[in-house]
Amino acid sequence: MAIDGVKSYDGNTATQTYGKQNLGQDDFMKLLLEELSHQDPLNPMDSKEFTVQMTQFSTLEGINQMTKSMEGIDDINLNLQDLLAYQQSMQNATVTSMIGKTVKMDGSFSHLGETAAMNYDLPEDAETVRIIVRNSAGEGVYAEDLGPQTSGNNQYTWDGTIASGEKLPEGTYTFDIEARNASGQMVLADTHSSGYVTGVTYDKGLAYLILDNSTRVDVSDVKSINE
């Protein structure tokens, strides 16, 4: 039965679009460059991840079409090699800015000059704490009971003198922390190393920091940077 005033409705024809449905080359490149400019200097975008993003886009647009200049970037052929080089240059600039600063990283080595600073974190209060210092051969050369210590960051400063009164030569030493709580259970300490950055070296496309003790450190291992 037909009812006057009511028209038939075809659900397949009533479609609306809101906003932009397709991501074009310019949009993709702007988002990618924005991501690069805001990346964490200590944790830059992995080159493999970067390449995967570019490959995914190339399946949609074609890598040979990515030569269009972007807003704010003049006369740059934005192909894959250029973008990878752009990312690398940003990382290199960040790395070289670390020269002359002190960096902290996971590890248990310390350089003995006049003294050697040894840093560690305790996850809980410890009733007893003992530090063992080892030479480059892994041999224990000094040990000291430090007594009870609170949770959090702790630092021990060693002057290089051993039990016999002899002062050991300048160099790199490692240390272990043995701690126990009031119940006698082991408290696992996280050890940290630090050093003054004197230079930067590159090996197979990766950047490494050179510390004042001649230790080479992967930039990705750096946890903090201090003036």
C-alpha positions in Angstrom: 0.0 0.0 0.0 1.4 3.3 -1.0 1.3 6.2 1.4 1.2 9.7 -0.1 3.9 12.1 0.9 6.5 9.3 1.7 9.3 8.6 -0.8 11.2 5.4 -1.0 14.6 5.4 0.6 17.7 3.6 -0.7 20.2 3.1 2.1 23.0 2.4 -0.4 22.8 5.9 -1.9 22.7 7.9 1.3 26.4 8.3 2.1 28.3 11.2 3.5 32.0 11.8 3.9 33.5 13.9 6.6 37.0 15.4 6.4 39.8 14.1 4.2 39.6 10.4 3.4 42.9 9.9 1.6 46.4 10.6 2.8 48.4 12.2 0.0 52.1 12.5 -0.6 52.3 15.9 1.0 50.3 14.8 4.0 52.5 11.8 4.5 55.8 13.6 4.2 54.6 16.4 6.6 53.7 13.8 9.2 57.0 12.0 8.7 59.1 15.1 9.0 57.1 16.2 12.0 57.8 12.9 13.7 61.5 13.2 13.0 61.7 16.7 14.4 60.1 15.6 17.7 61.9 12.3 18.2 63.7 11.7 21.5 67.5 12.5 20.9 68.4 9.6 23.2 66.0 7.2 21.4 65.9 8.2 17.8 63.7 6.4 15.3 65.2 3.1 14.4 66.4 3.0 10.8 64.6 -0.3 10.2 61.3 1.2 11.4 61.9 4.3 9.3 62.5 2.1 6.2 59.3 0.1 6.9 57.2 3.3 7.0 58.6 4.4 3.7 58.0 1.0 2.1 54.4 0.9 3.3 53.8 4.3 1.7 55.5 3.3 -1.5 53.1 0.5 -2.0 50.3 3.1 -2.1 51.9 6.0 -4.0 55.0 4.6 -5.6 58.5 5.6 -4.4 59.3 7.1 -7.7 56.6 9.7 -7.2 58.1 11.1 -4.0 60.0 13.9 -5.5 57.6 16.8 -4.8 59.0 19.6 -2.7 57.5 20.1 0.7 56.4 23.3 2.4 59.3 24.9 4.3 61.9 22.7 2.5 63.2 24.1 -0.8 64.9 22.3 -3.6 65.1 18.9 -1.9 64.4 15.8 -3.7 62.5 13.9 -1.1 63.3 10.4 -2.0 64.2 7.6 0.4 67.9 8.3 0.5 67.4 12.0 1.2 65.1 11.3 4.1 67.4 8.8 5.7 70.3 11.2 5.3 68.1 13.9 6.9 67.4 11.7 9.9 71.1 10.8 10.2 72.2 14.5 10.1 69.7 15.2 12.9 71.1 12.4 15.0 74.7 13.5 14.3 73.9 17.0 15.4 72.4 15.7 18.7 75.3 13.4 19.4 78.0 16.0 18.9 76.2 18.4 21.2 77.0 15.8 24.0 80.7 16.6 23.8 81.8 18.4 27.0 79.0 16.9 29.1 78.7 14.1 31.6 76.5 11.1 30.6 75.1 8.4 32.8 74.4 4.9 31.6 73.8 1.4 32.8 77.0 -0.4 33.7 79.4 -1.1 36.5 82.7 0.6 35.3 84.3 3.7 36.8 87.4 5.6 35.8 89.9 6.1 38.6 91.8 9.4 38.4 92.2 11.2 41.7 89.0 9.3 42.7 86.4 7.1 41.1 82.6 7.6 41.6 80.5 4.4 41.7 76.7 4.9 41.5 74.0 2.3 42.2 70.3 2.2 43.0 68.7 0.1 45.8 65.1 -0.9 45.2 64.6 -1.1 49.0 66.4 -0.2 52.2 69.4 -2.4 52.9 70.7 -3.5 56.3 74.1 -4.3 54.9 75.9 -3.1 51.8 79.3 -4.3 50.6 81.2 -3.0 47.5 83.8 -5.0 45.7 86.2 -3.2 43.3 87.8 -5.2 40.5 90.6 -4.5 38.1 90.6 -5.0 34.3 91.3 -8.7 34.7 88.2 -9.1 36.9 90.2 -9.7 40.1 89.0 -8.2 43.3 91.4 -5.5 44.5 89.4 -3.8 47.2 86.2 -4.3 49.2 84.5 -2.3 51.9 81.4 -2.7 54.1 79.3 0.4 53.8 76.7 -0.4 56.5 73.0 0.2 56.1 71.7 2.4 53.3 68.3 3.6 52.2 66.6 2.8 48.9 67.2 5.0 45.9 70.3 6.3 44.4 73.6 5.9 46.3 77.1 6.8 45.4 80.5 5.5 46.7 83.7 7.5 46.1 86.9 5.4 46.0 90.3 7.1 46.2 92.1 4.1 44.7 93.7 3.1 47.9 93.6 -0.7 48.8 93.9 -2.4 52.2 97.7 -2.4 52.2 97.7 1.4 51.8 98.9 1.3 48.2 97.2 3.6 45.7 96.4 1.8 42.5 97.2 3.3 39.1 94.8 5.4 37.1 92.5 3.4 34.9 89.1 1.8 34.5 87.8 -0.5 37.3 84.5 -2.3 37.7 82.5 -2.8 40.9 79.9 -5.1 42.4 77.3 -4.4 45.1 76.2 -7.0 47.6 73.3 -5.9 49.7 70.8 -7.6 52.1 67.7 -6.3 53.8 66.8 -6.7 57.5 65.5 -10.2 56.8 68.8 -11.3 55.3 67.5 -11.5 51.8 69.5 -10.3 48.8 68.7 -6.8 47.5 69.6 -6.5 43.8 71.2 -3.2 43.1 71.2 -1.5 39.7 74.7 -0.1 39.0 75.3 3.0 36.8 78.4 4.3 35.1 79.2 7.9 34.2 81.8 9.7 32.1 82.8 12.9 30.6 82.3 13.0 26.8 85.4 14.0 24.9 84.5 12.9 21.4 82.3 11.0 19.0 83.2 8.2 16.6 81.1 6.4 13.9 81.2 2.7 13.1 79.0 1.2 10.4 76.6 4.0 10.5 76.3 4.0 14.3 77.4 6.8 16.6 79.5 6.1 19.7 80.6 8.5 22.5 84.2 8.5 23.6 84.6 9.1 27.3 87.5 10.6 29.2 88.6 7.1 30.2 88.7 6.1 26.5 85.6 4.0 26.9 83.4 3.8 23.8 79.7 4.0 24.6 76.7 3.3 22.3 74.5 6.4 22.3 71.4 4.3 22.8 72.8 3.2 26.2 72.8 6.8 27.6 70.2 7.4 30.3 70.8 11.0 31.2 73.0 14.0 30.2 74.4 16.5 32.7 76.3 19.7 32.1 
